[in-house]
């Protein structure tokens, strides 16, 4: 799965400290340093935002804030597609005491089938108030028993409910196991697998979830038994996320009650940290937004925040968000329309929060006083609520998925990407720097030395570079003893860490004994600077990359900055020939190497081994692994890796054993065709397992 790190940090630390081996750790204490750096940036975002909110004091200023929130959230989603025919159809009905369940299928986009259950009251008289029921991260989706209890309880109170499956849940599993027919991953993993790909097109997985909700409102407005002025939305956990987002993007809603989602980023930031793909909007904190903005955007409509004191969405953050939003409601003279409910339990739509939901819906949609008491209910077996013959859209209707829709979007965008319209290489370099946020490295790179290790024919210097305030890049420098000065040099980039190839008899020793000075740095996020262990089911790498995304940075951009700083350092050493410095990157390090070589014309040669060929490959791949650290939101609207070949030419550019995003071999002929802009400097070759480094790279090293 894409959530895994390339190499677990615990393994990296083991490599650095095997008994009886040299100590290859340089500084110590750097694990988690990238998160500490990002936290300092996030604090600046929170402080600026607090100052802005404190200056709001009039209804006009509240309205301006709301317009800003909507604009920034829609931008982070990548906007919405055009409306297309819903092709809604009822495919079955269940008659129950006090209500009936209609089995509904509609298309929020062509062939993007949404399976839904419509709970229609049998009591009272239409038109009824209606509620969208948004499902949290359950495999059963709309049919999860606790969610069914909400849908049924509301229907028994005279409220029509449209409960639908989000992508990757219920009948809309997007990754089916070929042997069992069941889901290959859980909901959060499914969302992340496709969510990484969505970010590359400048969209977000939430775009598709929310469009399902917007089109659900469209459908409700076609029903004569629904009052168009009394439509609300409720949901818990992942459904609370959708509820909060719909509060911003769907103006036709008249009420909302998000459960177990609202908090503040200051409280959530490190414990437990960023979570699912749809909950991390690019540039969210950099744009001055926080959870309370989902509430502020809904003012002055009735809004109830439902929380759990022992939730992993911290209660202190929820209370703070409510206070911020309540002040905006007060400015609008609507303090009675926002409320807060907390209960001393853990995460979930437990009975106390469900009953608080009923009270709120009854008060504002039915104008009825109701204690909200939930009767004992018997939820339906999941199969009873199915809308498809097989229980899955993929097998019954061969429908689209988020992956297939995003891939189609990428195919439409790709021919129009900015890189193909630029006048020259320098313009390309400026654009790449802007997209990645790569500033020019300092003229002087602060250096600290931490000792040496002697070996036969060479020594290993242990150094650390300060590539920018708050960032330390530790490195091993292999210096041959007898080779003629100045030395040709190689920057060796491996996500597994600087020590991964540093053993006696390894690749770095082979280069040093061949007369090359080799610098193996731990670019931020790798090796000694790897993230701490992630919280809950999320890897430390995933959470670090999401923190960077939230504050408007990317790990790739920061790593390219580090690599260019390392190049600048090597070029300044008196024992190195500045015109003879090459970069060799392995796995995802190959991507960093190609970008750095494209930006720095003084790099003599570059090679990428075992790396992905392109970002389009990532978007096209049905499955991918270890691509998290390469995420750059919207990159494919601007350029792709093969576009950078022209900026490397005519210097040697070698692609050695290129891989797909799932780790299989790429046909060498396809790699040659995609990188043809590299000209005569391009070499695409395999690396047989029994071939030593110098046999593979001998000609490149010349």
Long-range contacts (C-beta under 8 A, 24 or more apart in sequence): 1-185, 1-189, 1-192, 1-193, 1-625, 2-189, 2-192, 2-193, 2-196, 2-624, 2-625, 2-626, 2-627, 2-628, 3-189, 3-192, 3-537, 3-538, 3-539, 3-542, 3-628, 4-539, 4-541, 4-625, 4-626, 5-530, 5-531, 5-539, 5-540, 5-541, 5-626, 5-628, 6-495, 6-496, 6-541, 6-587, 6-588, 6-626, 6-629, 7-495, 7-496, 7-497, 7-500, 7-530, 9-530, 9-531, 9-532, 9-533, 9-540, 10-533, 12-496, 12-497, 12-499, 12-500, 12-526, 12-527, 12-528, 12-530, 15-496, 15-497, 15-499, 15-500, 16-497, 16-499, 16-527, 16-528, 21-503, 22-453, 22-460, 24-453, 24-460, 24-462, 24-476, 24-498, 24-499, 24-502, 25-474, 25-499, 25-528, 26-450, 26-462, 26-463, 26-464, 26-474, 26-475, 26-476, 26-528, 27-450, 27-464, 27-472, 27-474, 27-528, 28-528, 30-472, 30-474, 30-522, 30-528, 30-529, 31-528, 31-529, 31-530, 31-531, 31-532, 32-531, 32-532, 32-540, 33-470, 33-471, 33-472, 33-524, 33-529, 34-471, 34-524, 34-525, 34-529, 34-531, 34-544, 34-548, 34-555, 34-558, 35-270, 35-531, 35-532, 35-543, 35-544, 35-547, 36-470, 37-470, 37-471, 37-524, 38-544, 38-547, 38-548, 38-551, 38-553, 39-269, 39-270, 39-547, 40-470, 41-551, 41-553, 42-265, 42-266, 42-269, 42-285, 42-547, 42-550, 42-551, 43-266, 45-285, 45-286, 45-288, 45-551, 46-265, 46-266, 46-285, 46-290, 48-288, 49-288, 49-289, 49-290, 52-288, 53-324, 56-328, 56-331, 57-331, 58-331, 59-331, 59-332, 61-331, 62-296, 62-299, 62-328, 62-331, 62-332, 65-293, 65-296, 65-328, 66-296, 66-297, 66-299, 69-248, 69-289, 69-293, 69-294, 69-296, 69-297, 70-248, 70-249, 70-297, 72-283, 72-284, 72-287, 72-289, 73-245, 73-248, 73-249, 73-281, 73-289, 73-297, 74-249, 76-204, 76-281, 76-282, 76-283, 76-284, 76-287, 77-203, 77-204, 77-206, 77-207, 77-210, 77-249, 77-281, 78-198, 78-201, 78-202, 78-203, 78-204, 78-207, 79-207, 80-207, 80-210, 80-211, 80-214, 80-249, 81-109, 81-211, 83-215, 83-218, 84-109, 84-110, 85-110, 86-215, 86-218, 86-219, 86-222, 88-219, 88-222, 90-118, 91-387, 92-387, 94-380, 94-384, 94-385, 96-152, 97-122, 98-122, 98-123, 98-155, 98-156, 99-152, 99-155, 99-156, 101-380, 101-385, 103-385, 103-386, 103-387, 104-162, 104-219, 104-387, 105-387, 105-388, 105-397, 106-215, 106-216, 106-219, 108-208, 108-211, 108-212, 108-214, 108-215, 108-216, 109-211, 109-400, 109-405, 110-400, 111-397, 111-399, 111-400, 112-208, 112-399, 112-400, 112-405, 113-172, 113-393, 113-397, 113-399, 113-400, 114-164, 114-165, 114-172, 114-212, 114-215, 114-216, 115-141, 115-142, 115-164, 115-165, 115-170, 115-171, 115-172, 115-386, 115-387, 115-388, 115-393, 116-142, 116-162, 116-163, 116-164, 116-165, 116-216, 116-387, 117-142, 117-143, 117-151, 117-162, 117-163, 117-164, 117-385, 117-387, 118-160, 118-161, 118-162, 118-163, 119-151, 119-152, 119-154, 119-155, 119-160, 119-161, 119-162, 119-163, 120-155, 120-160, 120-225, 121-155, 121-156, 121-157, 121-158, 121-159, 121-160, 123-156, 123-158, 124-158, 126-224, 126-225, 126-226, 127-224, 127-225, 127-226, 127-227, 127-228, 128-158, 128-159, 128-160, 128-225, 128-226, 128-227, 128-230, 129-158, 129-159, 129-160, 129-227, 129-230, 129-231, 129-232, 129-361, 129-365, 129-366, 130-159, 130-160, 130-161, 130-162, 130-220, 130-226, 130-227, 130-230, 130-231, 130-232, 131-159, 131-160, 131-161, 131-162, 131-231, 131-232, 131-233, 131-234, 131-255, 131-361, 131-365, 132-161, 132-162, 132-163, 132-164, 132-213, 132-216, 132-217, 132-220, 132-231, 132-232, 132-233, 132-234, 132-235, 132-246, 132-253, 133-161, 133-162, 133-163, 133-164, 133-234, 133-235, 133-239, 134-164, 134-166, 134-213, 134-233, 134-234, 134-235, 134-238, 134-239, 134-240, 134-242, 134-243, 134-246, 135-163, 135-164, 135-165, 135-166, 135-169, 135-170, 135-235, 135-238, 135-239, 136-235, 136-236, 136-237, 136-238, 136-239, 136-240, 136-260, 136-349, 137-169, 137-186, 137-187, 137-188, 137-191, 137-237, 137-238, 137-276, 138-169, 138-170, 138-187, 139-169, 139-170, 139-173, 139-183, 139-186, 139-187, 140-169, 140-170, 140-382, 141-165, 141-166, 141-169, 141-170, 141-171, 141-172, 142-170, 142-385, 143-170, 143-379, 143-380, 143-382, 143-385, 145-379, 146-236, 146-348, 146-349, 146-350, 146-354, 147-236, 147-239, 147-349, 148-377, 148-379, 148-380, 148-385, 149-354, 149-374, 149-377, 149-379, 150-234, 150-349, 150-354, 150-357, 152-377, 152-379, 153-354, 153-358, 153-374, 153-375, 153-377, 154-358, 154-361, 156-375, 157-358, 157-361, 157-362, 157-366, 157-368, 157-370, 158-366, 159-361, 159-365, 159-366, 160-220, 160-223, 160-225, 160-226, 162-216, 162-219, 162-220, 164-212, 164-213, 164-216, 166-209, 166-212, 166-238, 166-242, 167-191, 167-194, 167-205, 167-208, 167-209, 167-212, 167-401, 167-402, 168-194, 168-402, 171-386, 171-387, 171-388, 171-391, 171-392, 171-393, 172-392, 172-393, 173-392, 173-394, 174-394, 174-401, 174-402, 174-403, 175-623, 176-392, 176-394, 176-395, 181-392, 181-395, 187-238, 188-275, 188-276, 188-537, 191-276, 191-277, 191-278, 192-276, 192-277, 192-542, 193-403, 193-623, 193-624, 194-277, 194-401, 194-402, 194-403, 194-406, 195-276, 195-277, 195-278, 196-277, 196-618, 196-624, 196-627, 196-628, 196-631, 197-403, 197-406, 197-407, 197-410, 197-618, 197-619, 197-621, 197-624, 198-277, 198-402, 198-406, 199-277, 199-282, 199-549, 199-631, 199-632, 199-633, 199-634, 200-410, 200-615, 200-618, 200-619, 200-631, 200-632, 200-633, 200-634, 200-635, 200-636, 201-406, 201-409, 201-410, 201-413, 201-619, 201-634, 201-636, 201-637, 202-633, 202-634, 202-636, 202-637, 203-406, 203-409, 204-277, 204-278, 204-281, 204-282, 205-277, 205-278, 205-402, 206-241, 206-242, 206-245, 206-278, 206-279, 206-281, 208-402, 208-405, 209-242, 209-245, 209-278, 210-242, 210-245, 210-246, 210-249, 210-250, 213-242, 213-246, 213-250, 214-246, 214-249, 214-250, 217-250, 217-252, 217-253, 221-252, 228-252, 229-254, 230-254, 230-255, 230-365, 231-255, 232-256, 232-257, 232-361, 232-364, 232-365, 233-257, 234-258, 234-259, 234-357, 234-361, 235-259, 236-260, 236-261, 236-306, 236-348, 236-349, 236-353, 237-261, 237-347, 237-348, 237-349, 238-276, 238-278, 240-306, 241-276, 241-278, 241-279, 244-291, 244-294, 244-295, 245-294, 247-294, 247-295, 247-297, 247-298, 247-303, 248-293, 248-294, 248-297, 248-298, 253-298, 253-301, 254-301, 254-302, 254-364, 254-365, 255-301, 255-302, 255-303, 255-360, 255-361, 255-364, 255-365, 256-298, 256-301, 256-302, 256-303, 256-304, 257-303, 257-304, 257-305, 257-306, 257-356, 257-357, 257-360, 257-361, 258-294, 258-305, 258-306, 259-306, 259-307, 259-349, 259-353, 259-357, 260-306, 260-307, 260-308, 260-311, 260-313, 260-347, 260-348, 260-349, 260-353, 261-291, 261-313, 262-291, 262-292, 262-294, 262-295, 262-305, 262-307, 262-313, 262-317, 262-318, 262-321, 262-322, 263-291, 263-311, 263-313, 263-314, 263-315, 263-316, 263-317, 263-318, 263-321, 264-290, 264-291, 264-292, 264-314, 264-316, 264-317, 264-318, 264-320, 264-321, 265-290, 265-291, 265-317, 265-550, 266-290, 266-317, 266-320, 267-314, 267-316, 267-317, 267-320, 268-313, 268-314, 268-317, 269-547, 271-314, 271-535, 272-312, 272-535, 272-536, 272-538, 273-534, 273-535, 273-538, 273-543, 273-546, 273-547, 274-538, 274-542, 274-543, 274-546, 274-547, 274-550, 275-536, 275-538, 280-546, 280-549, 280-550, 281-550, 282-549, 282-550, 282-552, 282-633, 282-634, 283-549, 283-550, 283-551, 283-552, 283-633, 284-550, 285-550, 285-551, 285-552, 286-550, 286-551, 286-552, 287-552, 290-321, 290-324, 291-317, 291-318, 291-321, 292-320, 292-321, 292-322, 292-324, 292-325, 295-321, 295-322, 295-324, 295-325, 295-338, 296-324, 296-325, 296-328, 299-325, 299-328, 299-329, 299-332, 299-334, 299-337, 299-338, 300-329, 300-332, 300-333, 300-334, 300-337, 301-337, 302-337, 302-338, 302-360, 302-363, 302-364, 303-337, 303-338, 303-339, 304-338, 304-339, 304-340, 304-341, 304-356, 304-357, 304-360, 305-338, 305-339, 305-340, 305-341, 306-341, 306-353, 306-356, 306-357, 307-340, 307-341, 307-342, 307-343, 308-342, 308-343, 308-344, 308-345, 308-346, 308-347, 308-348, 308-350, 308-353, 309-342, 309-343, 309-344, 309-345, 310-344, 310-345, 310-346, 310-347, 311-346, 311-347, 312-347, 312-536, 313-347, 315-342, 318-342, 337-364, 403-622, 406-619, 407-619, 407-620, 410-616, 410-619, 410-620, 410-636, 413-636, 413-637, 414-616, 414-636, 414-640, 417-636, 417-637, 417-638, 417-639, 417-640, 417-643, 418-637, 418-638, 418-639, 419-638, 419-639, 419-640, 419-643, 420-643, 425-646, 425-647, 428-598, 428-639, 428-643, 428-644, 428-646, 428-647, 429-598, 429-599, 429-647, 431-638, 431-639, 432-595, 432-598, 432-599, 432-638, 432-639, 432-644, 432-647, 433-599, 435-632, 435-634, 435-635, 435-638, 435-639, 436-554, 436-556, 436-557, 436-560, 436-595, 436-632, 437-552, 437-553, 437-554, 437-557, 437-558, 438-557, 438-560, 438-561, 438-564, 438-599, 439-561, 441-467, 441-561, 441-564, 441-565, 441-567, 441-568, 442-468, 442-565, 442-568, 443-568, 444-572, 445-565, 445-566, 445-568, 445-569, 445-572, 447-569, 450-474, 455-504, 455-509, 457-481, 457-482, 457-512, 457-513, 458-509, 458-512, 458-513, 460-502, 465-521, 465-562, 465-565, 465-566, 465-569, 467-524, 467-561, 467-562, 467-565, 467-566, 468-561, 468-565, 471-524, 471-558, 471-562, 472-529, 473-521, 473-522, 473-523, 473-524, 473-529, 473-562, 473-565, 473-566, 474-498, 474-521, 474-522, 474-527, 474-528, 474-529, 475-519, 475-520, 475-521, 475-522, 475-566, 476-502, 476-508, 476-519, 476-520, 477-517, 477-518, 477-519, 477-520, 478-502, 478-508, 478-509, 478-511, 478-512, 478-516, 478-517, 478-518, 478-519, 478-520, 479-512, 479-517, 479-575, 480-512, 480-513, 480-514, 480-515, 480-516, 480-517, 482-515, 483-515, 483-516, 484-515, 485-575, 486-574, 486-575, 486-576, 486-577, 486-580, 487-515, 487-516, 487-517, 487-575, 487-576, 487-577, 487-580, 488-515, 488-516, 488-517, 488-576, 488-577, 488-580, 488-581, 488-582, 488-701, 489-516, 489-517, 489-518, 489-519, 489-570, 489-576, 489-577, 489-580, 489-581, 489-582, 490-516, 490-517, 490-518, 490-519, 490-581, 490-582, 490-583, 490-584, 490-701, 491-518, 491-519, 491-521, 491-563, 491-566, 491-567, 491-570, 491-581, 491-582, 491-583, 491-584, 491-593, 492-518, 492-519, 492-520, 492-584, 493-520, 493-521, 493-523, 493-563, 493-583, 493-584, 493-585, 493-586, 493-589, 493-590, 493-592, 493-593, 494-520, 494-526, 494-585, 494-586, 494-587, 494-589, 495-526, 495-586, 495-587, 495-588, 495-589, 495-629, 496-526, 496-527, 496-586, 496-587, 497-522, 497-526, 497-527, 497-528, 497-530, 498-522, 498-527, 498-528, 499-527, 507-693, 510-692, 510-693, 510-694, 511-693, 511-694, 511-701, 514-694, 514-701, 516-701, 517-570, 517-573, 517-575, 517-576, 519-566, 519-569, 519-570, 521-562, 521-563, 521-566, 523-559, 523-562, 523-563, 523-589, 523-592, 524-555, 524-558, 524-559, 524-562, 525-555, 525-558, 525-559, 525-629, 526-559, 539-628, 541-628, 541-629, 542-628, 545-628, 545-629, 545-631, 549-631, 549-633, 554-631, 554-632, 554-633, 555-629, 555-631, 556-591, 556-592, 556-595, 556-629, 556-630, 556-631, 556-632, 557-632, 559-592, 559-629, 560-592, 560-595, 560-596, 560-599, 563-592, 563-593, 563-596, 564-596, 564-599, 564-600, 567-596, 567-600, 567-602, 567-603, 571-602, 578-602, 579-604, 580-604, 582-606, 582-607, 582-652, 582-700, 582-701, 583-607, 584-608, 584-609, 584-697, 585-609, 585-611, 586-610, 586-611, 587-611, 587-626, 588-612, 588-626, 588-627, 588-629, 588-630, 590-655, 591-630, 591-641, 594-641, 594-644, 594-648, 594-653, 595-641, 595-644, 597-644, 597-647, 597-648, 597-651, 597-653, 598-644, 598-647, 598-648, 599-647, 603-651, 604-651, 604-652, 605-651, 605-652, 605-653, 605-654, 605-700, 606-648, 606-651, 606-652, 606-653, 606-654, 607-652, 607-653, 607-654, 607-655, 607-656, 607-697, 607-700, 608-654, 608-655, 608-656, 608-658, 609-656, 609-657, 609-687, 610-656, 610-657, 610-658, 610-659, 610-687, 611-655, 611-658, 611-659, 612-641, 612-658, 612-659, 612-660, 612-661, 613-641, 613-642, 613-655, 613-658, 613-666, 613-670, 613-671, 613-674, 613-675, 614-640, 614-641, 614-642, 614-674, 615-640, 615-641, 616-640, 617-660, 617-661, 617-666, 618-661, 621-660, 621-661, 621-662, 622-662, 623-661, 623-662, 624-661, 624-662, 625-661, 625-662, 625-663, 627-661, 642-674, 642-675, 642-677, 643-677, 645-675, 645-676, 645-677, 645-678, 645-682, 646-677, 646-678, 648-678, 648-681, 649-677, 649-678, 649-679, 649-681, 650-679, 650-680, 650-681, 651-681, 652-681, 652-683, 652-700, 653-678, 653-681, 653-682, 653-683, 654-682, 654-683, 654-684, 654-685, 654-697, 654-700, 655-682, 655-683, 655-684, 655-685, 656-684, 656-685, 656-686, 656-687, 656-696, 656-697, 657-685, 657-686, 657-687, 658-684
